[in-house]
Amino acid sequence: MNKKPLAVVAFGGNALIDDNAHCSIQAQYQTVTNNVGYLVDLIERGWDLVLTHGNGPQVGFILRRSELAAHEVDPVPVDYAVGDTQGAIGYMFQKALNNELQRRGLTRPVVTLVTQTRVDPQDPAFQTPNKPIGSFMDKATAEKYAAELNWHIMEDAGRGWRRCVASPSPQEVIEIDSIKTLLDCGSLVIAGGGGGIPVERNENGDLIGVEAVIDKDVSSALLAKELQADMLIIPTGVEKVAINFGTPEQQWLDKLTPSDAKALGEQGQFGEGSMKPKVDALLHFLDGNPAGAGVITKASTLIQAIDGTTGTWIRNNH
């Protein structure tokens, strides 16, 4: 039997929230149901899928609830909040995918796997925590939490003060063998949510949780690489990547070699907090992977991108 091609599809946490007026669980689930049809289109084309997702807003909601309830219950550590969102968001995709598959007369197991990602305790990111999480506070409140809970805090773009944590580089997906086994059994796998629950090994080799966050796109690239996936797909808010974005010289990009993409990134053509991490993730996936391909496009144009009529493709051989 011919092996099916494998795609890792990395949805962002913000992809579940259309705007600030649609943050409820019901609204997020509706957004998921609006997107899973595009994934099942890929399945009908003969692809196996591993789905990853971000969780930034959702972790923020959990931490805010934790802050509000701190006078009654202990606060939720960040690594546990990541685990909570893996289960909840995975449940949304799992239910919606099952329903869409059933509507189309398809039968595939859909499995959400709580996934840990090992980081290096010596990662320099731990020396300079710079990833804001949770709610905005005034300076006095933030300093109070910093003193009481040993938080790092920072002012975030003039909008207030927030807790900040490290964002170390992912080194290993702990459950990689389980993911491979599930794929071999024909399952659609939802894994690595939020970049994975950050863990490190202590001197005894035991896994311990770390209060940090891992970039979802970078972690998805590592996962795709370890699975020897054929393609890494990053759905985003635009159909293609552009240079000179938002200017009269704006130009949409169809195809790039890794060297071209790297050069454009060094020129500052991709936004630091938006497109650059996505392009960098594709470059990481393609490094040492001559047969792989990466594409950035909207969820609604996934099939057109697979057909080569849209999206921005980055691969070694065009």
C-alpha positions as CSV (number, residue, x, y, z in Angstrom):
1,M,0.0,0.0,0.0
2,N,1.4,3.4,-0.9
3,K,2.1,5.7,2.0
4,K,-0.1,8.8,2.1
5,P,1.7,12.2,2.0
6,L,1.8,13.8,5.4
7,A,1.1,17.5,6.1
8,V,1.5,19.3,9.4
9,V,-1.0,22.2,9.6
10,A,-0.2,24.8,12.2
11,F,-3.2,27.0,13.2
12,G,-2.6,30.1,15.3
13,G,-4.5,30.7,18.6
14,N,-5.8,33.9,17.2
15,A,-7.3,31.9,14.3
16,L,-9.9,30.7,16.7
17,I,-11.0,34.2,17.6
18,D,-12.4,36.4,14.8
19,D,-12.4,39.6,16.9
20,N,-12.7,40.9,20.4
21,A,-16.5,40.6,20.2
22,H,-16.3,36.8,19.6
23,C,-14.1,35.4,22.4
24,S,-16.6,33.1,24.0
25,I,-16.2,29.3,23.9
26,Q,-19.2,29.1,21.6
27,A,-17.8,31.7,19.2
28,Q,-14.4,29.9,19.2
29,Y,-16.0,26.6,18.4
30,Q,-18.0,28.2,15.6
31,T,-14.7,29.5,14.1
32,V,-13.3,26.0,14.4
33,T,-16.3,24.5,12.6
34,N,-15.8,27.1,9.8
35,N,-12.3,25.9,9.3
36,V,-12.3,22.1,9.6
37,G,-14.0,21.7,6.2
38,Y,-10.8,22.9,4.6
39,L,-8.8,20.3,6.5
40,V,-11.2,17.5,5.4
41,D,-10.8,18.7,1.8
42,L,-7.1,17.8,2.2
43,I,-8.0,14.4,3.7
44,E,-10.3,13.8,0.7
45,R,-7.3,14.6,-1.5
46,G,-5.4,11.7,0.2
47,W,-3.4,13.5,2.8
48,D,-2.6,12.4,6.3
49,L,-2.7,15.3,8.8
50,V,-1.2,16.3,12.1
51,L,-2.8,19.5,13.4
52,T,-1.1,21.9,15.7
53,H,-2.5,25.1,17.1
54,G,-1.6,28.2,19.1
55,N,-3.1,29.1,22.4
56,G,-1.9,32.6,23.3
57,P,-5.3,34.2,23.9
58,Q,-6.7,31.1,25.5
59,V,-3.8,30.8,28.0
60,G,-4.4,34.5,28.7
61,F,-8.1,33.8,29.6
62,I,-7.1,31.0,32.0
63,L,-4.5,33.2,33.7
64,R,-7.0,36.0,34.0
65,R,-9.6,33.8,35.6
66,S,-6.9,32.5,37.9
67,E,-6.0,36.0,39.0
68,L,-9.6,36.9,39.7
69,A,-10.1,33.7,41.8
70,A,-6.7,34.0,43.6
71,H,-8.5,34.8,46.9
72,E,-10.2,31.4,46.8
73,V,-8.0,28.9,44.8
74,D,-4.3,28.5,44.1
75,P,-3.1,30.1,40.8
76,V,-2.7,28.0,37.7
77,P,1.0,27.6,36.7
78,V,1.7,28.4,33.0
79,D,2.6,24.9,32.0
80,Y,-0.7,23.6,33.4
81,A,-2.5,26.3,31.5
82,V,-0.9,25.2,28.3
83,G,-2.0,21.6,29.1
84,D,-5.5,22.8,29.8
85,T,-5.7,24.6,26.4
86,Q,-4.4,21.6,24.6
87,G,-7.3,19.6,25.9
88,A,-10.0,22.2,25.4
89,I,-8.9,23.4,21.9
90,G,-8.1,19.8,20.9
91,Y,-11.6,18.9,22.0
92,M,-13.1,21.6,19.7
93,F,-11.2,20.4,16.7
94,Q,-11.8,16.7,17.5
95,K,-15.5,17.2,17.7
96,A,-15.8,19.4,14.7
97,L,-13.6,17.1,12.6
98,N,-15.6,14.1,13.6
99,N,-18.8,15.8,12.6
100,E,-17.5,17.0,9.2
101,L,-16.0,13.6,8.4
102,Q,-19.4,12.0,9.3
103,R,-21.2,14.4,7.0
104,R,-19.0,13.4,4.1
105,G,-19.3,9.7,4.8
106,L,-15.7,9.3,5.9
107,T,-14.4,7.3,8.8
108,R,-11.1,8.3,10.4
109,P,-10.1,8.2,14.1
110,V,-9.4,11.7,15.4
111,V,-7.1,11.9,18.5
112,T,-5.9,14.8,20.6
113,L,-2.6,14.1,22.4
114,V,-1.4,16.1,25.3
115,T,2.1,16.8,24.2
116,Q,5.2,17.9,26.1
117,T,8.1,19.7,24.4
118,R,11.6,19.5,26.0
119,V,13.6,22.7,26.3
120,D,17.1,23.4,27.5
121,P,17.4,24.8,31.0
122,Q,20.5,26.7,29.8
123,D,18.6,28.4,26.9
124,P,19.6,32.1,27.0
125,A,15.9,32.9,26.8
126,F,15.6,32.2,30.5
127,Q,18.0,35.0,31.3
128,T,15.8,37.6,29.4
129,P,12.1,36.6,29.7
130,N,10.3,38.8,27.2
131,K,7.1,37.0,26.2
132,P,4.1,38.9,27.7
133,I,1.2,36.7,29.0
134,G,-2.0,37.2,30.9
135,S,-3.8,40.4,31.6
136,F,-2.7,44.1,31.7
137,M,-2.2,45.7,35.1
138,D,-1.1,49.0,36.5
139,K,2.5,49.2,37.5
140,A,1.8,49.0,41.3
141,T,-0.2,45.8,40.9
142,A,2.4,44.2,38.6
143,E,5.2,45.1,41.1
144,K,3.1,43.5,43.9
145,Y,2.8,40.2,42.0
146,A,6.5,40.4,41.1
147,A,7.4,40.6,44.8
148,E,4.9,38.0,46.0
149,L,5.1,35.5,43.2
150,N,8.6,36.1,41.8
151,W,7.2,37.2,38.5
152,H,9.1,39.0,35.8
153,I,7.1,41.9,34.6
154,M,7.3,44.3,31.6
155,E,5.4,47.3,30.2
156,D,3.7,46.2,27.0
157,A,3.5,48.7,24.2
158,G,2.2,51.5,26.5
159,R,-1.0,49.5,27.2
160,G,-0.1,48.5,30.8
161,W,2.1,46.1,32.7
162,R,2.1,42.3,32.2
163,R,3.8,39.2,33.4
164,C,6.4,38.0,31.0
165,V,8.0,34.6,30.7
166,A,10.8,33.0,28.7
167,S,10.2,31.6,25.2
168,P,13.0,29.0,24.8
169,S,13.7,27.0,21.7
170,P,12.1,23.6,21.4
171,Q,14.5,20.7,21.5
172,E,12.4,17.5,21.5
173,V,8.8,16.4,21.2
174,I,8.5,13.9,24.0
175,E,5.5,12.1,22.6
176,I,6.9,11.8,19.0
177,D,6.8,8.0,18.9
178,S,3.1,8.0,20.1
179,I,2.3,10.5,17.3
180,K,3.9,8.2,14.7
181,T,2.0,5.2,16.1
182,L,-1.3,7.0,15.8
183,L,-0.5,8.1,12.3
184,D,0.4,4.5,11.4
185,C,-3.1,3.5,12.7
186,G,-4.7,5.9,10.3
187,S,-5.6,8.6,12.9
188,L,-5.8,12.3,12.4
189,V,-3.7,13.7,15.2
190,I,-4.0,17.0,17.1
191,A,-0.7,17.5,18.9
192,G,1.8,20.1,20.1
193,G,-0.9,22.6,21.0
194,G,0.6,26.0,22.1
195,G,4.1,24.8,21.1
196,G,3.8,21.9,23.6
197,I,3.9,22.0,27.4
198,P,7.4,23.2,28.2
199,V,9.4,20.7,30.2
200,E,13.0,20.1,31.0
201,R,14.9,17.1,32.5
202,N,16.5,17.5,35.9
203,E,19.8,15.9,37.0
204,N,17.9,12.6,37.5
205,G,16.5,12.6,34.0
206,D,13.0,13.3,35.3
207,L,10.7,15.6,33.4
208,I,9.6,18.8,35.2
209,G,7.3,21.5,34.0
210,V,8.7,24.9,33.2
211,E,6.8,28.2,33.4
212,A,7.5,29.3,29.9
213,V,5.9,29.4,26.4
214,I,7.2,27.9,23.2
215,D,6.6,29.5,19.8
216,K,3.9,27.4,18.1
217,D,5.4,27.8,14.6
218,V,8.9,26.8,15.6
219,S,7.6,23.8,17.5
220,S,5.5,22.8,14.6
221,A,8.5,22.9,12.3
222,L,10.4,20.7,14.8
223,L,7.5,18.3,14.9
224,A,7.2,18.2,11.1
225,K,10.9,17.6,10.8
226,E,10.8,14.7,13.3
227,L,7.8,13.2,11.5
228,Q,9.6,13.6,8.1
229,A,6.4,15.3,6.9
230,D,6.1,16.2,3.2
231,M,4.7,19.6,3.9
232,L,4.3,22.2,6.6
233,I,1.3,24.4,6.1
234,I,0.8,27.6,8.2
235,P,-2.7,29.1,7.8
236,T,-2.8,32.8,8.5
237,G,-4.9,35.9,7.8
238,V,-3.7,36.6,4.3
239,E,-3.6,34.5,1.2
240,K,0.1,35.2,0.5
241,V,3.2,36.7,2.0
242,A,4.1,40.2,0.8
243,I,7.1,42.4,0.7
244,N,6.8,46.2,1.3
245,F,3.5,45.3,3.0
246,G,1.0,48.2,3.3
247,T,2.9,50.5,1.0
248,P,2.4,51.4,-2.7
249,E,5.2,49.1,-3.5
250,Q,3.5,46.1,-1.9
251,Q,4.2,42.9,-3.8
252,W,2.6,39.5,-3.2
253,L,5.1,36.5,-3.3
254,D,4.3,33.2,-5.0
255,K,7.5,31.2,-4.7
256,L,10.7,31.6,-2.7
257,T,13.8,29.6,-2.3
258,P,15.0,29.3,1.3
259,S,18.0,31.6,0.6
260,D,15.6,34.2,-0.9
261,A,13.3,34.0,2.1
262,K,16.2,34.3,4.5
263,A,17.6,37.4,2.7
264,L,14.2,39.1,2.7
265,G,13.8,38.4,6.4
266,E,17.2,39.9,7.1
267,Q,16.1,43.0,5.2
268,G,13.2,43.4,7.6
269,Q,10.5,42.6,5.1
270,F,8.6,40.3,7.4
271,G,7.0,41.6,10.6
272,E,8.8,40.5,13.8
273,G,5.6,39.6,15.6
274,S,3.6,38.4,12.6
275,M,5.0,36.9,9.4
276,K,8.7,36.5,10.3
277,P,8.2,33.7,12.8
278,K,6.1,31.8,10.2
279,V,8.8,32.2,7.5
280,D,11.5,31.3,9.9
281,A,9.6,28.1,10.9
282,L,9.3,27.0,7.3
283,L,13.1,27.7,6.9
284,H,13.8,25.5,9.9
285,F,11.6,22.7,8.5
286,L,13.3,22.9,5.1
287,D,16.9,22.9,6.5
288,G,18.4,19.6,5.5
289,N,15.1,18.5,4.0
290,P,15.5,18.8,0.2
291,A,12.2,17.1,-0.6
292,G,10.0,19.1,1.8
293,A,7.8,22.1,1.0
294,G,6.2,24.9,3.1
295,V,3.3,27.1,2.3
296,I,1.7,30.1,4.0
297,T,-1.9,30.9,3.0
298,K,-5.4,31.4,4.4
299,A,-7.3,28.4,5.7
300,S,-10.0,29.0,3.1
301,T,-7.5,28.7,0.3
302,L,-5.7,25.5,1.4
303,I,-6.9,23.5,-1.6
304,Q,-6.0,26.2,-4.1
305,A,-2.6,26.4,-2.5
306,I,-2.1,22.7,-2.8
307,D,-3.1,23.0,-6.5
308,G,-0.4,25.7,-6.9
309,T,-2.7,28.6,-7.7
310,T,-2.2,30.6,-4.6
311,G,-0.2,30.8,-1.3
312,T,3.4,31.6,-0.8
313,W,5.5,28.5,-1.3
314,I,9.0,28.1,0.1
315,R,11.0,25.0,-1.0
316,N,14.4,24.0,-2.1
317,N,13.3,22.8,-5.6
318,H,10.6,24.7,-7.5
